[in-house]
């Protein structure tokens, strides 16, 4: 989904707003970074949001069927969107910390990697903009996932 978000944003920034290829690529990368952070928070590493009364198994994360209630020490059924956050201020601070780390790491890798590789593929391989950007996204994806897994959402 992040790839689709980035490519759609790239087409929008380049074709609709008329931004140059590299500036449009940078803006599209940031759009995708923010999109990916939201999805990683909610789904990919949602089971790692510990200390805030929310602990979900991989099954429950996939099905949206329940949460671990740390006070009663058992699973509770919940609706898809229901979340219990005991201390909203510390939760918000933790989310902002992860967003900062995610933007710093994934944003840097994606921005530098995408802009440099897209620029290279445009000028040297003469690929169309969206194709060059898709190759760049693919090259940066593994590094970004590993960094997020080991550092941002540890």
C-alpha positions in Angstrom: 0.0 0.0 0.0 2.9 2.3 0.7 4.2 1.8 -2.8 0.8 2.7 -4.2 0.7 5.8 -2.0 4.1 6.9 -3.1 3.5 6.3 -6.8 0.1 8.1 -6.6 1.7 11.0 -4.7 4.5 11.1 -7.2 2.1 11.3 -10.2 0.1 14.0 -8.4 3.1 16.1 -7.5 4.7 15.8 -10.9 1.7 15.8 -13.3 -0.9 17.8 -11.5 1.2 20.3 -9.5 4.0 20.4 -12.1 6.9 19.9 -9.7 10.2 18.7 -11.1 10.9 15.0 -11.0 13.3 15.0 -8.0 11.3 17.5 -5.9 8.1 15.5 -6.7 10.0 12.3 -5.7 11.1 13.8 -2.3 7.5 15.0 -1.6 6.1 11.6 -2.6 8.6 9.8 -0.3 7.6 11.8 2.7 3.9 11.1 1.9 4.7 7.4 1.8 6.7 7.6 5.0 3.8 9.1 6.9 1.4 6.6 5.4 3.6 3.7 6.2 4.1 4.9 9.8 0.4 4.9 10.4 -0.1 1.4 9.0 3.0 0.1 10.9 1.6 1.5 14.2 -1.8 0.0 13.6 -1.0 -3.3 12.0 2.7 -4.4 11.4 4.0 -3.8 14.9 0.8 -3.2 16.8 1.7 -6.1 19.1 4.8 -4.2 20.3 2.9 -1.3 21.7 3.6 -2.4 25.3 3.2 -0.5 28.5 0.1 1.2 27.5 -2.4 -1.5 28.3 -2.5 -2.7 24.8 -0.9 -6.0 23.8 -2.2 -8.0 20.9 -1.3 -11.3 19.5 -0.5 -11.8 15.8 -3.9 -13.6 15.4 -5.8 -10.8 17.1 -3.9 -8.1 15.2 -4.9 -9.7 11.9 -8.5 -10.4 12.9 -9.1 -7.3 15.1 -10.8 -9.6 17.6 -9.5 -8.6 21.0 -7.0 -6.9 23.3 -5.1 -8.0 26.3 -6.3 -6.2 29.4 -3.2 -6.0 31.6 -5.3 -5.1 34.7 -7.6 -8.1 34.7 -4.9 -10.3 33.0 -7.2 -11.7 30.3 -8.3 -11.2 26.7 -11.3 -8.9 26.1 -13.4 -8.8 23.0 -13.4 -5.4 21.3 -14.6 -3.7 18.2 -12.3 -3.1 15.3 -11.6 0.5 16.2 -11.7 0.3 20.0 -8.5 1.0 21.9 -7.9 1.6 25.6 -5.1 4.0 26.4 -4.6 4.5 30.2 -2.3 7.5 29.9 -3.0 9.5 26.7 -0.1 12.0 27.4 2.6 9.3 27.7 1.1 7.3 24.8 1.2 10.4 22.6 4.8 11.1 23.6 5.7 7.5 22.7 3.9 7.7 19.3 5.8 11.0 18.6 9.1 9.3 19.6 8.4 6.5 17.2 7.3 8.9 14.4 10.5 10.9 14.9 12.7 7.7 14.7 10.7 6.3 11.8 11.0 9.6 9.9 14.7 9.9 10.7 15.5 6.3 9.7 13.0 5.3 7.0 12.6 8.8 5.8 16.4 9.3 5.4 16.9 5.9 3.7 13.9 6.4 1.4 14.6 10.1 0.6 18.3 9.7 -0.1 17.9 6.3 -1.8 14.8 7.2 -3.9 16.1 10.6 -5.0 19.6 9.4 -5.9 18.5 6.2 -7.5 15.5 7.7 -9.3 17.8 10.5 -10.6 20.3 7.9 -11.8 17.7 5.7 -13.5 16.1 8.7 -15.2 19.4 10.1 -16.6 21.4 6.9 -17.2 18.9 4.1 -17.8 16.3 6.5 -19.4 13.5 4.8 -17.5 10.1 6.7 -17.2 9.7 8.5 -13.9 7.2 6.0 -12.3 9.2 3.0 -13.3 12.5 4.5 -12.0 10.8 5.3 -8.7 9.3 1.8 -8.4 12.8 0.3 -8.8 14.1 2.8 -6.2 11.3 1.9 -3.7 12.1 -1.8 -4.1 15.7 -1.3 -3.3 15.0 0.8 -0.2 12.2 -1.5 1.2 14.3 -4.2 2.8 16.6 -1.7 4.6 13.6 0.2 5.9 11.8 -2.9 7.2 14.9 -4.1 9.0 15.6 -0.7 10.6 12.0 -0.4 11.7 11.8 -3.9 13.1 15.1 -3.6 15.0 15.1 0.0 16.2 11.9 2.0 15.8 9.3 -0.6 16.9 11.6 -2.8 19.1 
